[in-house]
Amino acid sequence: MNAILLIAHAPLANALRQCALHVFPDCGGAVMAIDVQPNLSPDETLATARIALEQLSRGQGIMGVLVLTDIFGATPSNVAQKLVDGVSTRLITGVNLPMLLRSVSYRHESLDTLVSRAVVGGTQGVMQVNITAPQNQPRRNHDQEEHDHQQ
């Protein structure tokens, strides 16, 4: 099984983890979150992330760790890039809830497969939904002469 480490601007990482726990209550041991605080240096965040990664990696039956961050080029992503090795740890930026839920669902698969499923889940979870506003819907004809036969 693979573990998942969320690193994102506060309070997003823990909020996403709480959403995952809402859907998958048993995933708590496999999903950790680090909220990057604005008053901490990247080095302090990296030290915290290394501890979290080590804890996840030592978990029973853990094959690899998927690290998910919010924005490429921002502090969480930059910290994560220093953390992952590309072999037993992999990184995806642009995390969203569909990506995380897909990752939790398929964490038992190989790390390469998990990365693919996570990216697909994240991209398929973003779509435009066309909804016709009530004022633009055709009106039904409620002609009283057709339905009102009583005088």
VEXDREN-2710 file (C-alpha; in Angstrom, 1 decimal):
% VEXDREN-2710
k/r/px/py/pz
1/MET/0.0/0.0/0.0
2/ASN/1.1/3.6/-0.6
3/ALA/0.8/6.5/1.8
4/ILE/-0.2/10.1/0.9
5/LEU/1.4/13.2/2.2
6/LEU/-0.5/16.5/1.6
7/ILE/1.6/19.7/1.7
8/ALA/-0.4/22.9/1.0
9/HIS/-0.9/26.4/2.1
10/ALA/-2.7/26.6/5.5
11/PRO/-5.5/25.4/6.0
12/LEU/-5.9/23.5/2.8
13/ALA/-3.8/20.4/3.5
14/ASN/-5.7/19.5/6.7
15/ALA/-9.0/20.5/5.2
16/LEU/-8.4/18.1/2.3
17/ARG/-7.4/15.4/4.8
18/GLN/-10.6/15.9/6.8
19/CYS/-12.6/15.5/3.6
20/ALA/-10.8/12.3/2.8
21/LEU/-11.5/11.0/6.3
22/HIS/-15.2/11.9/5.8
23/VAL/-15.4/9.7/2.8
24/PHE/-12.9/7.0/3.8
25/PRO/-12.8/6.9/7.7
26/ASP/-10.2/4.2/7.7
27/CYS/-7.5/6.1/5.7
28/GLY/-6.2/8.2/8.6
29/GLY/-3.0/6.2/9.1
30/ALA/-2.2/6.5/5.4
31/VAL/-2.8/10.2/4.8
32/MET/-0.9/12.9/6.6
33/ALA/-1.2/16.7/6.1
34/ILE/1.2/19.6/6.5
35/ASP/-0.3/23.1/6.4
36/VAL/2.4/25.5/5.3
37/GLN/2.3/28.5/7.6
38/PRO/3.2/32.0/6.2
39/ASN/5.4/32.8/9.2
40/LEU/7.6/29.6/8.8
41/SER/10.7/29.5/6.6
42/PRO/10.8/26.9/3.8
43/ASP/13.6/25.1/5.7
44/GLU/11.4/24.7/8.8
45/THR/8.6/23.4/6.6
46/LEU/11.1/21.0/4.9
47/ALA/12.2/19.7/8.3
48/THR/8.6/19.0/9.3
49/ALA/7.9/17.3/6.0
50/ARG/10.9/15.1/6.3
51/ILE/9.7/13.9/9.7
52/ALA/6.2/13.2/8.3
53/LEU/7.7/11.4/5.3
54/GLU/9.8/9.2/7.6
55/GLN/6.7/8.4/9.8
56/LEU/4.7/7.5/6.7
57/SER/7.5/5.4/5.2
58/ARG/7.9/3.3/8.4
59/GLY/4.2/2.4/8.4
60/GLN/3.4/-1.3/8.1
61/GLY/3.1/-2.4/4.5
62/ILE/3.9/1.0/3.0
63/MET/5.5/0.6/-0.5
64/GLY/5.8/4.3/-1.4
65/VAL/4.5/7.8/-0.7
66/LEU/2.6/10.1/-3.0
67/VAL/3.1/13.7/-2.2
68/LEU/0.4/16.1/-3.3
69/THR/0.8/19.9/-3.2
70/ASP/-1.4/22.8/-4.2
71/ILE/0.5/25.1/-6.6
72/PHE/3.6/24.4/-8.7
73/GLY/6.3/26.9/-7.9
74/ALA/4.9/27.9/-4.5
75/THR/6.6/27.1/-1.2
76/PRO/4.7/23.8/-0.6
77/SER/5.7/22.5/-4.0
78/ASN/9.3/23.7/-3.7
79/VAL/9.6/22.0/-0.3
80/ALA/8.1/18.8/-1.7
81/GLN/10.6/18.8/-4.7
82/LYS/13.4/18.6/-2.2
83/LEU/11.6/15.8/-0.4
84/VAL/10.8/13.3/-3.1
85/ASP/13.3/11.0/-4.8
86/GLY/11.1/10.0/-7.9
87/VAL/11.4/6.3/-7.0
88/SER/9.7/5.5/-3.6
89/THR/8.2/9.0/-3.4
90/ARG/6.5/10.9/-6.2
91/LEU/5.1/14.4/-6.4
92/ILE/2.0/15.8/-8.1
93/THR/1.0/19.5/-7.9
94/GLY/-2.4/21.0/-8.3
95/VAL/-4.2/18.8/-5.7
96/ASN/-7.9/18.9/-5.6
97/LEU/-10.5/16.8/-3.7
98/PRO/-11.2/14.5/-6.7
99/MET/-7.5/13.8/-7.0
100/LEU/-7.1/13.0/-3.3
101/LEU/-10.2/10.7/-3.2
102/ARG/-8.9/8.9/-6.3
103/SER/-5.5/8.5/-4.6
104/VAL/-7.0/7.1/-1.4
105/SER/-9.2/4.7/-3.4
106/TYR/-6.2/3.3/-5.4
107/ARG/-3.4/3.5/-2.8
108/HIS/-3.0/-0.3/-2.9
109/GLU/-1.8/-0.2/-6.5
110/SER/1.8/0.4/-7.6
111/LEU/3.1/4.0/-7.1
112/ASP/3.3/4.5/-10.9
113/THR/-0.3/3.5/-11.4
114/LEU/-1.3/5.5/-8.4
115/VAL/0.3/8.6/-9.9
116/SER/-1.6/8.1/-13.2
117/ARG/-4.9/7.5/-11.5
118/ALA/-4.5/10.6/-9.3
119/VAL/-3.8/12.8/-12.2
120/VAL/-6.7/11.5/-14.2
121/GLY/-9.0/11.8/-11.1
122/GLY/-7.9/15.4/-10.6
123/THR/-8.4/16.4/-14.2
124/GLN/-11.7/14.6/-14.7
125/GLY/-12.9/16.2/-11.5
126/VAL/-12.7/19.7/-13.1
127/MET/-15.4/20.4/-15.6
128/GLN/-17.8/23.1/-16.6
129/VAL/-21.4/22.3/-15.7
130/ASN/-24.1/23.9/-17.9
131/ILE/-27.2/24.7/-16.0
132/THR/-30.0/26.6/-17.5
133/ALA/-31.1/29.4/-15.3
134/PRO/-34.9/29.3/-14.4
135/GLN/-35.4/32.6/-16.2
136/ASN/-34.1/31.0/-19.4
137/GLN/-36.1/27.9/-19.3
138/PRO/-39.1/27.6/-21.6
139/ARG/-42.4/28.5/-19.9
140/ARG/-45.1/25.9/-19.8
141/ASN/-48.4/27.0/-21.2
142/HIS/-51.0/27.0/-18.5
143/ASP/-53.9/28.0/-20.6
144/GLN/-57.0/28.3/-18.4
145/GLU/-59.4/27.7/-21.4
146/GLU/-58.0/24.2/-21.9
147/HIS/-58.2/23.1/-18.3
148/ASP/-60.9/25.1/-16.7
149/HIS/-64.2/23.7/-17.8
150/GLN/-66.3/24.7/-14.8
151/GLN/-68.1/28.0/-14.7
END
